[in-house]
Amino acid sequence: MNSIRQHSNRLRMISCLVLSAVFMLSSPAHALDASRQVQQALYSLGLQRYFTPVEPLLARELERYSGQGKSFSGHRSVIMEELAAPRLQAAVEAYLLEHYDPDLYQQVIAALSREEIVPLVQSCHGQALQDYGPQLQAYEQQLALQPAKAERRNLARQIDLAARSSTMAGQLHNTVDQLLYSLADRPGGTVRWEEVEAERIAVLQEAMQTWYLYCGRFFPDRLLQEMVDSYQLDAVQGLLDQYQAAVAATLAGVADSLGGQGISGRGGE
């Protein structure tokens, strides 16, 4: 009888532990931890301000279409609102939280938070929040006079490829341009978007190579290689895959929303 009672007590204890674990996973504190991990991972990957270029890009592209006789004047504010950087960023983070895998984020954060590479990550992705325009221009002029060594350029190129910096920037530009093109009632088949995207990425690769040379200029080759190795880990690449899926889903949703509102490049409300 005692053994049955003890067995029953153990079952109740196990049930309580399971319910406690479920409660913890569904609690606001867990959601807050998940959100923090998502933001930390995006910071380490240089993606916390991924959509920042969209607004100036939109202004430029809308002006270009206006010069070609296509006016979005009556819908400009709606387009700008739908494609506002904070709104897009929030939608992507919501997607990532919906598909949140704690093990994946723990692996990514552990890989990109190692003491040796944190200063380099911060230099390339954290401090990149600041305006380094004049300093970067001066560095580019210096490179023109005294090019970086081939090994160093190759490391900068590998960081860009592993972090997908130029690839995702080119894809964002291409998707926004393609969206405006379709809203302007132009036949999509007349533009070879894959070729346009490839050309944009090629240009951006040169710019990103210069950036990684610049932000890594005070660090030895060994640390740049460690950064490459960290970004190439399966967990990091898996998160980048998920991020690109989140961006694609978010921008597809924007396209559906704008199309559903009957917006076109004819102007007027």
Order of alpha helices (4+ residues) and beta strands (2+ residues): alpha-alpha-alpha-alpha-alpha-alpha-alpha-alpha-alpha-alpha-alpha-alpha-alpha
